[in-house]
Amino acid sequence: MKVSKSSAAGGTSDLTDVTGTLAVGSGGTGSTSLQDGGVLLGSGTGAISATSLGNGELLIGDASGDPTVGTLTGGTGITVTSGAGSISIAADAAQTQITSVGTLTALQVDQINANASTLTITDSTDTGDLCTISVGTHGATTIATVDDDAAAADLTLDVDGDIVLDSAEGKWRLKKDGSTKLKIDHSSGGDITIENGTQDKDLIFAGDDNGSGVTALTLDMSEAGAAAFNSTVTATGFIIGSASISEAELEIIDGATVTTAELNLLDGDTSVGGSVTIADSDGFIVNDGGTTKLVPASDIKTYAGGGGGSAADDSNLILHMQVFS
């Protein structure tokens, strides 16, 4: 090989024959031949080498020395396919286990978006219909539904087991448009309070009677809770004001056929009616030593006509002049 060297004056020097391998310092490779299709790798002033790479192989740098040839290897749920001049990386359709993905600031999976402290789930056909679960200060959590058509946006809890609402404070609130309408409180003493949160509005207990809607009980809060029952009230006694009425006393009233006029006479009514003709078979009510009895007029006639009875009997005999014919 002949190399000519230009002079500073623009002339040329005599050609010098060069034999052997041209060194890197002289502008050569330091090698007599290189790998076909290989990657050239320099080594300072040393000879340049040619590294051969197979399908999917890569040169991986090493700060302490020459780079090395490496390949990508798949892991759980990840498949790596090496081809001629290509590398394909794919996630399996079904992930059996993901042990860690590090810390993410946001995650989108189909219609589910997790961002900061809010989880948003949208309708697959209408992104304006969605549900959000948000966590605020002290763990306060809000579940909200949005319907951009202002239609339903219901929230349904459908479980195979029980639905448990466990409140550490013993307070439950049902709201309408942000305003509390029904309060249920469990006090430290064990009492349970059910309260209508709207002023002067009733508590109404309704049901279905053989296919027909009925209002069983209305508690009128505008009248201090006055109770109006739609039908029969079954009890063993009543307390009205300071008066306690037992079942036995109610049974007496239930079996009585007395009229209001007769009760008034027994109560000392002083009004005098028209005269009547008293027969022996007519009856008189007599308080016989604390026992009320109905005796025939003939006994009164015998007693009065004969002057019978002792002083003690006279004191026990009280005639209620009610005649029963």
C-alpha positions, 0 to 999 in steps of 0.5 A, a space after each residue: 500500500 502506498 501513502 502520499 503525504 502532502 507538503 506544507 507548500 502544497 507539494 507531495 512527498 515521495 510515496 512510501 510502501 506500507 506493508 502489513 496491518 494499518 494501525 488505528 493511530 494511522 487511521 486503520 482498524 488494526 485488523 486484517 478483517 471484520 465480522 460480516 454484519 458485526 458491530 464495530 467496537 473501539 478500544 482506545 488505540 487497540 484494534 477495532 473488533 466486530 461483535 456479532 449480534 443474534 436475533 433480538 440481542 442488544 449491546 448493554 453498556 458497562 461503565 467499567 469496561 466494554 459493553 456486553 451482548 444481552 437479551 430481554 427476558 419476559 417475566 410474570 405476565 410479560 412475553 418477549 419475542 425476538 425476531 430478525 431485527 425486531 423485539 416484541 414485548 407484550 402483556 398476557 391477556 390474563 394476569 394471574 398475579 401482579 406482586 408490585 407495580 411501584 408507586 403510581 400517580 394515576 391508573 386507567 383500566 378500561 372505564 375505571 380511573 384512579 387518581 389521587 384519592 378519588 376512584 371514578 367509574 364511568 358508563 361504557 357507553 356514556 362517559 357523562 354517567 359515572 360514580 365516584 368514591 372520594 376519601 377526604 380528611 380523617 377518612 371521610 368517604 363519599 360515594 356519589 353518582 352523576 347522570 348527565 341526563 338528570 335521569 336516575 343515577 341510582 345506587 343499589 346495594 345487592 348482596 347475598 348476606 346482610 347489609 350492615 351499617 355500623 356507626 361508632 357514634 350511633 348516628 344515622 342520617 338520611 338526607 334529601 339534596 343535602 338536607 337531613 330528613 330522617 335521624 336515627 340516634 342510639 344514645 349512650 343509655 341505650 335509647 333509640 330516637 327516630 326523628 323527622 328532621 322537617 319542622 311540623 311534619 308527621 311520622 307516617 307508618 304505612 303498609 299494604 292490606 290485602 293489596 290496598 295501601 293503608 296508613 296504619 299510624 300517623 304521629 302529628 308533630 304539629 300537634 306535639 306527636 298526637 297519634 292517629 290510628 287507622 284501626 283497632 288498638 290492642 292493649 292490656 291497659 291505658 294511662 290517660 293523664 294520671 288515670 291508669 285503666 287496667 284490662 279488668 276495668 275495661 272489661 267491665 265497661 265492655 260488658 256494660 249496657 248502661 245508658 248515659 242517662 242511667 249513669 247520670 242518675 247513679 252519679 247523683 243527677 238531681 233532675 226529676 222526671 215524670 211520675 211513674 207507678 211503682 209495681 212490686 216487680 220493679 227494681 231498686 238499686 241498693 248499696 248493701 254494705 258496699 255491694 250494689 244490688 238490684 232488689 225488687 220493689 216488694 222488698 222495699 215495701 216490706 222493709 218500709 211498711 214493717 219498720 224492719 232492719 236495725 240501726 246498722 241496716 238503716 245506715 247501710 241502706 242507700 236507695 238510688 231511686 232508679 226504677 227498672 220495670 
